[in-house]
Amino acid sequence: MLESIETPNAPLPAGHYAQATVWSDLIFVSGQLPIHPVTKEKITGSVEEQSRQALENLDAILKAAGSDRNHVLKTTVYIADISLWDQVNTVYADFFGAHQPARSVVPTNALHYGFLIEIEAVAVRSKP
């Protein structure tokens, strides 16, 4: 049975989608933008700040779904300026530590609200 995940600890959907959907023990997290979940502030500072907020949103959704960053199988990172990749990769590596999920990096012309980054993930539940 398909389950939708919703947590106030990440930005609530602004359209017709779920923060994440779960099928069996697989978790599919929608693309996360750098929006603070409580203040609703759009983080438009450096790509490092934007990356950290998008990953914190991802982390909150994983927790709500019964998982964590160490159970992420794959991420897709959309980046508006590929020349910023080194800075993004530094934040990403710090977030995941020794865990190295499969990853795709997709350069794109523009992201919603002029953001520089969006991150989606597929994970497995860590708790029964």
C-alpha positions in Angstrom: 0.0 0.0 0.0 1.2 3.5 -0.9 1.7 5.9 2.0 2.2 9.6 1.9 4.6 11.4 4.3 3.9 14.8 5.6 5.9 16.6 8.4 5.9 20.2 9.5 9.6 19.9 9.9 10.1 20.4 6.1 8.3 22.8 3.7 4.8 21.6 3.1 3.9 20.9 -0.6 2.8 23.9 -2.5 1.2 21.8 -5.2 -0.3 18.4 -6.0 2.5 16.2 -4.6 3.6 14.6 -1.3 6.8 15.4 0.6 7.5 11.7 0.1 5.7 8.5 -0.8 6.5 5.1 0.7 6.0 1.8 -1.0 7.0 -1.3 1.0 10.2 -0.1 2.6 11.2 2.3 -0.2 10.9 6.0 0.4 10.7 8.4 -2.6 11.4 12.0 -1.4 10.2 14.9 -3.6 12.7 17.5 -4.7 13.6 19.7 -1.7 14.3 23.4 -2.2 16.1 25.7 0.4 13.0 26.9 2.2 13.0 27.1 6.0 10.0 24.9 7.2 9.0 27.1 10.1 9.6 30.7 8.9 8.9 29.8 5.2 11.9 32.0 4.4 13.4 31.3 1.0 17.1 30.8 1.6 18.6 32.8 -1.3 22.2 33.2 0.1 25.2 31.3 -1.0 24.9 27.9 -2.6 26.4 26.4 0.6 23.5 27.9 2.6 21.0 26.7 0.1 22.4 23.2 0.0 22.4 22.9 3.7 18.8 23.9 4.0 17.7 21.5 1.2 19.5 18.7 2.9 18.0 19.5 6.3 14.6 19.4 4.7 15.5 16.0 3.2 16.7 14.8 6.6 13.4 15.8 8.3 11.3 14.0 5.7 13.5 10.9 6.0 13.0 10.9 9.8 9.2 11.3 9.4 9.2 8.3 7.0 11.2 6.1 9.5 14.6 6.5 7.9 17.7 8.6 8.0 20.5 9.9 5.7 22.5 6.6 6.1 19.7 4.7 4.4 19.6 6.9 1.3 20.1 4.8 -1.8 20.2 7.5 -4.5 20.0 11.2 -4.8 19.4 13.5 -7.8 20.8 17.0 -7.4 19.6 19.7 -9.7 22.0 22.7 -9.9 21.3 26.0 -11.7 25.0 26.7 -12.2 27.4 23.7 -12.6 30.4 25.9 -11.8 29.1 25.9 -8.2 29.4 22.1 -8.0 32.6 22.0 -5.8 30.9 24.1 -3.1 27.7 21.9 -3.3 29.8 18.7 -3.1 31.6 19.9 0.0 28.3 20.5 1.9 26.9 17.2 0.5 29.9 15.2 1.6 29.8 16.8 5.1 26.0 15.9 5.3 26.4 12.2 4.3 29.8 11.6 5.9 31.2 8.2 5.1 27.9 7.1 3.5 28.0 7.5 -0.3 24.6 7.0 -2.0 24.4 6.7 -5.7 24.0 10.2 -7.2 23.1 12.0 -10.4 23.9 15.7 -10.9 21.7 17.5 -13.4 22.7 21.0 -14.6 19.6 23.1 -15.3 18.9 26.6 -16.5 16.6 27.7 -13.8 14.9 26.4 -10.6 11.7 27.6 -9.0 12.1 31.0 -7.2 15.6 31.4 -8.6 17.1 28.9 -6.3 20.5 27.4 -7.1 19.7 23.8 -6.0 17.0 21.2 -5.5 17.7 17.7 -4.1 15.5 14.6 -4.3 16.2 11.1 -2.9 15.3 7.5 -2.8 15.9 5.7 0.6 14.9 2.6 2.5 13.2 2.5 5.9 15.6 1.9 8.7 12.9 1.1 11.2 10.2 -1.6 11.0 
